[in-house]
Amino acid sequence: MSLSFMNLLFGRQKLKCGYALSDFYDGDLAKWKDIYDGGGSWRYVKKGGLNSGGLRKVAALNAGKAVCAELARLCFTESSEISCADSETEKFLRKVFSDNNFSERFADFAEKVFALGGGVIKVFYDNGVKLDFITADRFIPTKWDMNGIYSGAFGSSVCANGKKYVLAETQELTSDGLVVENKLYRENGGEADISEVYPKLSEKTLIKGMDKPLFVYFRAGTGCAKQCGALGVSVFAGAEDTLKAIDVVFDSLSREFVLGKKRIIVPSYAVRGDYDENGELKRYFDVNDEVFEAFATSDSEDLKIADNTGELRVTEHIEALGELLDLLCMQVGLSEGALSFKSGTLRTATEVVSRNSRTYRTTEFYRGLIAANLAKVAELVCLLGKTAGELSQNASENVVFRFADGVCEDDAAKAERVKGLYSSGLISRARAVSEIYGIPLESAKVMEREDFNGN
């Protein structure tokens, strides 16, 4: 959703903060979203040939989306742990997150946060505490400083009664509390009665005593937008040239098979012709013609049918793609080979933990940011739960999020580590066997006794 569209919704060319963010929303953010969706300024090129004209779509690897998906997979796992000071808060939070299908929705949300530089989780009440996952292109900050965003505007597409609407919501902190204002617009931009779609939703609500907005902004953590320091930038911002080069090579590889189709050179005597329905002569070589014919020629080479198929340059293309993908990994903070499409480039599946690689350090950095923001979301859920009477007033709001490690230790690295401990005399032979083969210690001791007795 572009800023011009948001301006139409809120009826102003500049936000209350006095900044015009159109350059960011219509420029950088629109570009990142286009790349994530499989686009890019390089995706169309001129067709070849004298009379072909027009443009053709370049075959794309869509590495921009791939790198965001990989980061989201590494940074978020469904096995997250919520630690609370009391059991009532923990039970309430688990129910709210489960009812909102948090694990599945957040995985998709995190991928888009990496792609667009940020996103918002909004907490609201509608027959229970609900979570709304809002992408960066549907949110505009209206009040912020370098410590955070305090007020904002949201836009949500809605379809009801066979018609399309846009629900515009603003949240603004005042001395009396948090003011939430809702407006409904038709697809053509005209304002509609909010009761047409939301009969129970108030156009303006004051939540007294609320000293913080009911949303949390998640920033990708790779930098700040120059137009607004509170907004983040895409993880592949600055790597557009690499993404373009990857698609150029991938398109060339695809066309290698199109242009490198088998080509047979036949003598002109063997080419026949027929007139089509338009009276135009069409020439062809009949591969099923088995009739013997005599041709007048003194050069036997003229009668030969030759294979003129060119050699496919597959290896060169694959090597170039591998180098470019490694370059992209370096630019986004991943280890070499993290996006490899060939087995064996990365020595083993998850050696990143034992080697403390770039991927591991990047993952830990992002996880820290995600956990801190999810704790803020949980705090808002508790505040709204208390306001709605679903959580007792003396329930604790202190929450800590921990993620189960989605990156397992590599088997080969683990074996080397255990062998080193055994060689140093720090663990027994039975313990080493137990760790390497993943069997109970008692079973390993039995194996050791059997080996000792020669059984």
C-alpha positions as CSV (number, residue, x, y, z in Angstrom):
1,M,0.0,0.0,0.0
2,S,1.7,3.2,-1.2
3,L,1.9,6.4,0.8
4,S,-0.3,8.2,-1.9
5,F,-3.0,5.7,-1.1
6,M,-2.6,6.2,2.6
7,N,-2.7,10.0,2.1
8,L,-6.1,9.4,0.4
9,L,-7.3,7.5,3.4
10,F,-6.1,10.0,6.0
11,G,-6.8,13.1,3.9
12,R,-3.4,14.8,4.2
13,Q,-0.2,15.1,2.2
14,K,2.0,15.2,5.2
15,L,1.7,13.3,8.5
16,K,1.2,15.0,11.8
17,C,4.9,14.7,12.5
18,G,5.5,17.1,9.6
19,Y,7.6,14.6,7.6
20,A,6.7,13.5,4.0
21,L,7.6,9.9,3.7
22,S,6.5,9.4,0.1
23,D,10.1,8.9,-1.1
24,F,10.5,5.9,1.2
25,Y,7.1,4.3,0.7
26,D,6.8,4.9,-3.1
27,G,10.6,4.4,-3.6
28,D,12.7,2.1,-1.5
29,L,9.8,0.1,0.2
30,A,8.0,-0.4,-3.2
31,K,11.2,-1.6,-4.7
32,W,11.9,-4.1,-2.0
33,K,8.4,-5.4,-2.1
34,D,8.6,-5.8,-5.8
35,I,11.9,-7.8,-5.5
36,Y,10.4,-10.0,-2.8
37,D,7.3,-10.7,-4.9
38,G,9.6,-11.9,-7.8
39,G,9.9,-8.6,-9.6
40,G,12.8,-6.1,-10.0
41,S,13.6,-3.4,-12.5
42,W,15.7,-6.0,-14.5
43,R,12.9,-8.6,-14.9
44,Y,11.9,-7.5,-18.5
45,V,14.3,-7.2,-21.4
46,K,13.8,-6.6,-25.1
47,K,13.1,-9.6,-27.3
48,G,15.7,-10.6,-29.9
49,G,15.1,-10.6,-33.6
50,L,14.4,-7.9,-36.2
51,N,10.6,-8.1,-36.2
52,S,9.9,-9.6,-32.7
53,G,9.7,-6.3,-30.7
54,G,8.2,-6.1,-27.2
55,L,9.7,-7.4,-24.0
56,R,10.2,-10.8,-22.5
57,K,10.3,-11.8,-18.9
58,V,13.6,-12.9,-17.6
59,A,13.8,-16.3,-15.9
60,A,14.5,-15.5,-12.2
61,L,15.8,-17.4,-9.2
62,N,14.1,-15.0,-6.8
63,A,17.1,-15.1,-4.5
64,G,15.7,-12.1,-2.5
65,K,12.8,-14.1,-1.2
66,A,15.0,-17.2,-0.7
67,V,17.4,-15.3,1.6
68,C,14.5,-13.8,3.7
69,A,12.9,-17.3,4.0
70,E,16.3,-18.7,5.1
71,L,16.8,-16.0,7.8
72,A,13.2,-16.5,9.0
73,R,13.7,-20.2,9.3
74,L,17.0,-19.8,11.2
75,C,15.7,-17.1,13.5
76,F,12.3,-18.5,14.5
77,T,11.3,-22.0,15.5
78,E,7.9,-23.1,16.6
79,S,9.4,-24.6,19.8
80,S,9.5,-21.2,21.6
81,E,9.3,-21.0,25.4
82,I,7.5,-18.5,27.4
83,S,8.8,-17.8,30.9
84,C,6.6,-15.9,33.3
85,A,6.7,-15.0,37.0
86,D,3.4,-16.7,37.7
87,S,1.5,-19.6,36.2
88,E,-1.7,-17.5,35.6
89,T,0.1,-15.2,33.2
90,E,1.8,-18.1,31.5
91,K,-1.4,-20.0,31.0
92,F,-3.2,-16.9,29.7
93,L,-0.4,-16.0,27.2
94,R,-0.2,-19.6,25.9
95,K,-4.0,-19.6,25.2
96,V,-3.9,-16.2,23.4
97,F,-0.9,-17.2,21.2
98,S,-2.5,-20.6,20.4
99,D,-5.9,-19.0,19.6
100,N,-4.2,-16.6,17.2
101,N,-2.2,-19.4,15.4
102,F,0.9,-17.5,16.4
103,S,3.6,-20.0,15.3
104,E,2.4,-20.3,11.7
105,R,1.6,-16.6,11.2
106,F,4.8,-15.3,12.8
107,A,7.0,-17.4,10.6
108,D,5.4,-15.7,7.5
109,F,5.5,-12.3,9.2
110,A,9.2,-12.7,10.0
111,E,10.1,-13.4,6.4
112,K,8.3,-10.2,5.3
113,V,10.0,-8.2,8.0
114,F,13.4,-9.2,6.7
115,A,12.2,-8.4,3.1
116,L,10.6,-5.0,3.8
117,G,12.7,-3.8,6.7
118,G,10.0,-4.0,9.4
119,G,6.5,-4.9,10.4
120,V,4.0,-4.4,13.2
121,I,2.1,-6.7,15.5
122,K,-1.0,-5.0,16.7
123,V,-2.9,-6.1,19.8
124,F,-6.7,-5.5,20.0
125,Y,-9.8,-7.0,21.7
126,D,-12.6,-8.7,19.8
127,N,-14.3,-11.3,21.9
128,G,-10.8,-12.1,23.3
129,V,-7.3,-10.7,22.8
130,K,-6.3,-10.8,19.2
131,L,-3.1,-10.3,17.3
132,D,-2.9,-8.6,13.9
133,F,0.3,-9.0,11.8
134,I,0.8,-5.9,9.7
135,T,3.4,-5.6,6.9
136,A,5.6,-2.5,6.6
137,D,3.7,-1.3,3.5
138,R,0.4,-1.0,5.5
139,F,1.8,1.0,8.4
140,I,3.0,4.6,8.7
141,P,4.5,6.0,11.9
142,T,3.1,9.4,13.0
143,K,5.2,10.0,16.2
144,W,8.6,8.6,17.0
145,D,12.1,9.2,18.2
146,M,15.2,7.1,18.2
147,N,13.9,5.1,21.1
148,G,10.8,3.8,19.3
149,I,7.5,4.6,17.6
150,Y,4.7,5.9,19.8
151,S,1.8,6.6,17.4
152,G,1.0,5.2,14.0
153,A,-1.6,4.6,11.2
154,F,-2.7,1.3,9.8
155,G,-4.5,0.3,6.6
156,S,-6.3,-3.1,6.2
157,S,-8.1,-4.4,3.1
158,V,-11.6,-5.8,3.8
159,C,-14.2,-7.5,1.7
160,A,-17.8,-7.6,2.9
161,N,-21.2,-7.9,1.2
162,G,-19.5,-8.3,-2.1
163,K,-17.7,-5.0,-1.8
164,K,-14.1,-4.0,-1.1
165,Y,-13.3,-1.6,1.7
166,V,-10.2,-0.2,3.5
167,L,-10.2,0.1,7.2
168,A,-8.0,2.9,8.4
169,E,-6.9,3.0,12.0
170,T,-4.8,5.5,13.9
171,Q,-3.4,5.2,17.5
172,E,-2.2,8.3,19.2
173,L,-1.0,8.8,22.8
174,T,-2.5,11.8,24.7
175,S,-2.3,13.0,28.3
176,D,-5.6,11.2,29.0
177,G,-4.6,7.9,27.5
178,L,-4.5,6.1,24.1
179,V,-6.9,7.4,21.4
180,V,-7.9,4.9,18.8
181,E,-9.7,6.2,15.7
182,N,-11.2,4.1,12.9
183,K,-12.5,5.1,9.5
184,L,-13.9,3.0,6.7
185,Y,-13.4,3.8,3.0
186,R,-14.7,2.3,-0.2
187,E,-12.4,1.0,-2.8
188,N,-12.8,4.2,-4.9
189,G,-11.7,6.3,-1.9
190,G,-15.1,7.5,-0.7
191,E,-15.8,7.4,3.0
192,A,-18.3,4.8,4.2
193,D,-20.3,4.2,7.4
194,I,-18.2,2.0,9.6
195,S,-21.3,0.1,10.7
196,E,-21.6,-1.3,7.2
197,V,-18.8,-3.7,8.0
198,Y,-18.2,-3.4,11.7
199,P,-21.5,-2.7,13.5
200,K,-19.8,-3.0,17.0
201,L,-16.7,-0.9,16.2
202,S,-16.5,2.6,17.5
203,E,-15.1,5.4,15.3
204,K,-13.2,6.8,18.2
205,T,-12.2,5.2,21.5
206,L,-10.2,6.5,24.5
207,I,-8.4,3.9,26.6
208,K,-7.8,5.8,29.8
209,G,-4.5,5.3,31.6
210,M,-2.9,3.5,28.7
211,D,0.6,5.1,28.4
212,K,1.8,3.0,25.4
213,P,0.5,2.2,21.9
214,L,-1.1,-1.3,21.4
215,F,1.4,-2.3,18.8
216,V,5.1,-3.2,18.5
217,Y,7.3,-2.4,15.6
218,F,9.7,-5.1,14.5
219,R,12.7,-3.8,12.7
220,A,15.0,-6.0,10.6
221,G,18.0,-4.6,12.4
222,T,20.2,-4.0,9.3
223,G,19.9,-0.2,9.3
224,C,17.6,2.7,9.4
225,A,15.6,4.4,6.6
226,K,17.2,7.8,5.9
227,Q,13.7,9.4,5.7
228,C,12.8,8.1,9.2
229,G,15.3,6.7,11.6
230,A,12.7,4.6,13.4
231,L,11.9,2.5,10.3
232,G,14.2,-0.3,9.1
233,V,15.5,-1.4,5.7
234,S,15.5,-4.6,3.9
235,V,18.2,-7.2,4.5
236,F,19.0,-7.2,0.8
237,A,19.1,-3.4,0.5
238,G,22.3,-2.6,-1.3
239,A,22.5,-6.1,-2.8
240,E,20.2,-5.3,-5.7
241,D,23.1,-5.5,-8.2
242,T,23.9,-9.0,-6.9
243,L,20.3,-10.1,-7.2
244,K,20.2,-8.8,-10.7
245,A,23.4,-10.6,-11.7
246,I,22.0,-13.9,-10.2
247,D,18.9,-13.5,-12.4
248,V,20.9,-12.6,-15.5
249,V,23.0,-15.8,-15.1
250,F,19.9,-17.9,-14.3
251,D,18.1,-16.6,-17.3
252,S,21.2,-17.3,-19.5
253,L,21.2,-20.9,-18.1
254,S,17.5,-21.3,-19.0
255,R,18.0,-19.9,-22.4
256,E,21.0,-22.1,-22.9
257,F,18.6,-25.1,-23.2
258,V,16.2,-23.1,-25.4
259,L,18.8,-21.8,-27.8
260,G,20.9,-24.9,-27.6
261,K,18.3,-27.3,-29.0
262,K,19.5,-29.9,-31.4
263,R,20.1,-28.5,-34.9
264,I,20.5,-30.6,-38.0
265,I,22.0,-29.3,-41.2
266,V,20.4,-30.9,-44.3
267,P,21.2,-30.3,-48.0
268,S,18.8,-28.0,-49.8
269,Y,17.8,-30.9,-52.2
270,A,16.2,-32.6,-49.2
271,V,14.0,-29.7,-48.2
272,R,10.5,-29.8,-49.4
273,G,7.8,-27.2,-49.5
274,D,4.0,-26.8,-49.2
275,Y,1.7,-23.8,-49.4
276,D,-0.3,-23.1,-46.3
277,E,-3.9,-21.7,-46.1
278,N,-2.6,-18.2,-46.7
279,G,-0.8,-19.1,-49.9
280,E,2.7,-18.8,-48.3
281,L,5.4,-21.4,-49.1
282,K,6.5,-23.3,-46.0
283,R,9.7,-25.4,-46.2
284,Y,10.4,-28.4,-44.1
285,F,12.5,-31.6,-43.9
286,D,10.5,-34.8,-43.8
287,V,12.2,-37.1,-41.4
288,N,9.9,-40.0,-42.4
289,D,10.7,-39.8,-46.1
290,E,12.4,-43.2,-47.0
291,V,12.2,-42.8,-50.8
292,F,15.5,-43.1,-52.7
293,E,16.2,-40.2,-55.0
294,A,19.1,-39.2,-57.2
295,F,20.8,-35.8,-56.9
296,A,23.1,-34.2,-59.4
297,T,26.2,-33.1,-57.4
298,S,29.9,-33.6,-57.7
299,D,30.6,-33.0,-54.0
300,S,29.6,-35.8,-51.7
301,E,29.7,-33.4,-48.7
302,D,26.7,-31.6,-50.2
303,L,24.6,-34.8,-49.6
304,K,25.6,-35.2,-45.9
305,I,23.2,-34.5,-43.0
306,A,25.3,-32.9,-40.2
307,D,24.6,-32.3,-36.5
308,N,25.4,-28.7,-35.7
309,T,24.2,-28.7,-32.1
310,G,26.2,-26.4,-29.9
311,E,27.7,-27.6,-26.6
312,L,25.7,-26.5,-23.5
313,R,27.6,-24.4,-21.0
314,V,25.9,-25.7,-17.9
315,T,29.0,-26.1,-15.7
316,E,30.1,-22.5,-16.3
317,H,26.6,-21.2,-15.4
318,I,26.3,-23.2,-12.3
319,E,29.8,-22.1,-11.1
320,A,28.8,-18.5,-11.7
321,L,25.6,-18.9,-9.8
322,G,27.4,-20.5,-6.9
323,E,29.8,-17.6,-6.7
324,L,27.1,-15.0,-6.8
325,L,25.0,-16.7,-4.2
326,D,28.0,-16.8,-1.9
327,L,28.5,-13.1,-2.5
328,L,24.8,-12.5,-1.6
329,C,25.3,-14.6,1.6
330,M,28.2,-12.3,2.6
331,Q,26.1,-9.2,2.0
332,V,23.2,-10.4,4.2
333,G,25.3,-11.9,7.0
334,L,25.2,-15.6,6.1
335,S,28.1,-18.0,5.8
336,E,29.4,-19.1,2.5
337,G,27.3,-21.9,1.0
338,A,24.2,-21.1,3.1
339,L,22.2,-20.7,-0.1
340,S,24.0,-23.4,-2.1
341,F,21.8,-25.5,-4.4
342,K,24.5,-28.2,-4.7
343,S,25.0,-30.8,-2.0
344,G,28.5,-30.7,-0.5
345,T,29.2,-27.0,-0.9
346,L,28.4,-26.5,2.8
347,R,30.4,-29.2,4.5
348,T,27.6,-30.5,6.6
349,A,24.0,-29.4,7.3
350,T,24.4,-27.3,10.4
351,E,28.1,-26.9,11.2
352,V,27.4,-23.3,12.0
353,V,27.0,-23.8,15.7
354,S,30.3,-25.6,16.3
355,R,32.2,-23.2,14.1
356,N,30.6,-20.0,15.4
357,S,30.2,-18.9,11.8
358,R,28.8,-15.7,10.4
359,T,25.4,-17.4,10.0
360,Y,25.3,-18.3,13.7
361,R,26.3,-14.9,14.9
362,T,23.7,-13.2,12.6
363,T,21.0,-15.6,13.8
364,E,21.8,-14.9,17.4
365,F,21.7,-11.2,16.8
366,Y,18.3,-11.3,15.1
367,R,16.9,-13.7,17.7
368,G,17.8,-11.3,20.5
369,L,15.8,-8.5,18.7
370,I,12.8,-10.8,18.0
371,A,12.7,-12.1,21.6
372,A,12.8,-8.6,23.1
373,N,10.0,-7.4,20.8
374,L,7.9,-10.5,21.5
375,A,8.2,-9.8,25.2
376,K,6.7,-6.4,24.5
377,V,3.9,-8.0,22.6
378,A,3.2,-10.3,25.6
379,E,3.2,-7.3,27.9
380,L,0.5,-5.6,25.8
381,V,-1.5,-8.8,25.7
382,C,-1.4,-8.9,29.5
383,L,-2.4,-5.2,29.8
384,L,-5.4,-5.7,27.5
385,G,-6.3,-8.9,29.3
386,K,-6.4,-7.0,32.6
387,T,-8.5,-4.2,31.0
388,A,-11.0,-6.8,29.7
389,G,-11.1,-8.6,33.0
390,E,-9.6,-11.8,31.6
391,L,-6.5,-11.5,33.7
392,S,-6.3,-10.6,37.4
393,Q,-4.9,-7.2,38.2
394,N,-2.1,-8.6,40.3
395,A,-0.9,-10.9,37.6
396,S,2.7,-10.4,36.5
397,E,3.5,-8.8,33.2
398,N,7.2,-9.8,33.1
399,V,7.7,-12.2,30.3
400,V,10.9,-13.7,28.7
401,F,10.9,-15.5,25.3
402,R,13.4,-18.2,24.5
403,F,13.7,-20.0,21.2
404,A,14.6,-23.6,20.9
405,D,17.7,-23.9,18.9
406,G,16.6,-24.7,15.3
407,V,20.2,-25.3,14.2
408,C,21.5,-28.7,15.4
409,E,25.1,-29.5,16.0
410,D,26.7,-31.2,13.0
411,D,27.3,-34.9,13.5
412,A,30.9,-34.8,12.2
413,A,31.8,-31.8,14.4
414,K,30.2,-33.4,17.4
415,A,32.1,-36.7,16.9
416,E,35.4,-34.7,16.7
417,R,34.5,-32.8,19.8
418,V,33.7,-36.0,21.8
419,K,36.9,-37.7,20.5
420,G,38.9,-34.8,21.7
421,L,37.3,-35.0,25.2
422,Y,38.0,-38.7,25.3
423,S,41.6,-38.3,24.2
424,S,42.1,-35.7,26.9
425,G,40.8,-38.1,29.5
426,L,37.8,-35.9,30.4
427,I,35.2,-38.5,29.6
428,S,35.1,-42.3,29.6
429,R,35.1,-44.5,26.5
430,A,31.5,-45.5,27.2
431,R,30.4,-41.9,27.5
432,A,32.1,-41.1,24.2
433,V,30.3,-44.0,22.5
434,S,27.0,-42.9,24.0
435,E,27.4,-39.3,22.8
436,I,28.5,-40.2,19.2
437,Y,26.0,-42.9,18.5
438,G,23.1,-41.3,20.5
439,I,22.5,-44.4,22.7
440,P,21.9,-44.6,26.5
441,L,25.0,-44.7,28.7
442,E,24.1,-48.1,30.1
443,S,23.9,-49.6,26.6
444,A,27.3,-48.1,25.8
445,K,28.8,-49.7,29.0
446,V,27.4,-53.1,27.9
447,M,29.0,-52.7,24.5
448,E,32.3,-51.8,26.2
449,R,32.1,-54.9,28.5
450,E,31.3,-57.2,25.5
451,D,34.3,-55.8,23.6
452,F,36.5,-56.3,26.6
453,N,35.4,-59.9,27.0
454,G,35.9,-60.6,23.3
455,N,32.2,-61.4,22.6
